[in-house]
Structures are given as structure tokens and as C-alpha cells.
Amino acid sequence: MAQLKICGVRTASFAREAERLGAGYIGLIFAPESPRAVTTSRAKEVVAALAGTARPVGVFTDAAVEEIADACADAGIGIVQLHRRARREEVVYLRGRGLEVWTLGGGAPGDAVVFDSSHGDGER
């Protein structure tokens, strides 16, 4: 069964509405260069607003795995999307911290594979 992820969510009200309309996942972008980026404190507010039917996903590009794990723990996020070519050791580390890991096609395998028009590494 297909699941819908709404990505780039920045506000609690938008997250609640996306969840109400059936989104299974709410994507929170932790890439400072993105105009849709959130801070950990903003992500925590968005996650707290969810009713529990949608799961938050932290989307990361260049952050170190330690930073990713800490941000997810602080914000209450249990799924990480590595929007880059993931390495096996990154997936192993994040899983060891109790996180579900989604990776881009072509990188190390994770718990799910994401196909995107951008490879997450600047290629198109």
C-alpha cells in the first residue's frame, strides 16, 4: 500500500492539516541551505502537534550521523531520511540509535528506499 509523505513542513498547523488529510509521514528538513529548513526546536513543535497517525521524518543532507541522531532524539523523530548517498556505516550507526533509516536509491540499503528527482548529491 502506498503511503504519502508531505515534505518541507515548517508549521504545526500545516502538519496537523496534512495529517488530517491522510499523510502518513511528515517530512522535516534539517538542511540549513534549504528555504524549508527547520531548527530542532521548530521540529519539536511540529512533532508535538501531530495526532499520532502521521510519523515525522527528519530529512538530512550533509550532517554527521551523531548530529542527526541527537536532533532526532531532541525533536522526537524516529525516522531519518538520508538525502545523500548513504554509507553502510552511517545506516548501522543510526539504526543502533533506534532510528529507522530511509536511503536514496544507489546508496547503502536502509529500511526503505526513496526515489527523488534529485539524487541528494547535486546530480540531476
N, C-alpha and C positions, 0 to 999 in steps of 0.2 A: 504494500500500500504506500502510495506517495505521501510524503509529508511536506508541508510548506514552511520555509524559513523566511521571515522578513528580516532583512539585514540593514544595518545602519541606523538602528533605533537609538534615539537620544533622549526621549522623554517618557515618563511614567504613563502619561495619558495615551500616547501613541502605542506603547506596549500593551496596555490594557485593551485598547480597541483592536489591535492586531490579534490578540489572544481571543477576544470575544468573537471575531470573525473567522476563527478557526486555524490560525497559525499554530503550528506545533513547536516552532522554535523562534526565538527572538535573538537576532544577531547584534552583538555589541562590539564595535570596532575599537581596538586598542592600538591604533596606528596613528601616532601624532601627526603625520603628514596628511591624513585623510580629513576632509571637511566634515565627515560624520563621526569623527573620533570622540570617545568618551573618556573621562577620567575614571579611576576606580571608585571614587565617591559617587559620581553620577551613575555608574553602572549599578552600584549597590542600591540606589534609589529606584532604578528601573526594575531590578530583580525583586525588590520588596513589594512592588506594585502588582506583580503578577499573581493571578489567582491559583496557579498551580497546574493549569492544563498545558501551558507552553513552557518549554525548557529554554533557559538562557544559554547562549553560545558565545564565548569570548573569541573574537577573531583577531589573530596576531600575525604580523608580517615579520619584523626583524628582531623582536625582543628575545632575550635569553630565556631559556626554559625556567630558570629559577624565578625570574621576574614574572613570567607567565603564571607559574604555579601560585606565587604569592598574590598576584592580582585576582586570580580566580578565587582563592581562599577568602580574601578580603571582601569580594563582591558577592559571594555565594553562587558562583558559577561552577557547574560540573562538567561542561563540555568545552573543549578547546578546538578551534579550527586553525590549523597552521596554514596560513595563506602564503606558502612558500614551498620549496622542495624540501620536505621533511627528511631528516636523517633518522635512521633506526634508533640511535641512542637518545634522540630527543623524544621519540614516541615512548620508549621504555621508561625514561625519567618521568614524564608526565603521567603515564599510567601508574607508576609507582607512587605518585602523589594522589592517587584516587580519581584521576580525571579520565573521561572518555576523550579520545583524540581522533579528530577528523583530519585527513590529509588530502592534498591535491593529487590528482592522478599524475603518475610519473615520479612521485616521491615514495618514501618508505610507506608501507601499508599501515593504516591505522584501524580504528573501529568502524569508520565509514570513509568513503572516498567522495570528494567534492570535485565536480567539474565546473569550471568557470571560464568565461570568455577571456579572462586574464589568468596567466599562469601564476601570478603572485610574485614573479621574479622579473617583471618588466618586459617579458616577451609577449607578443600578441599573435 
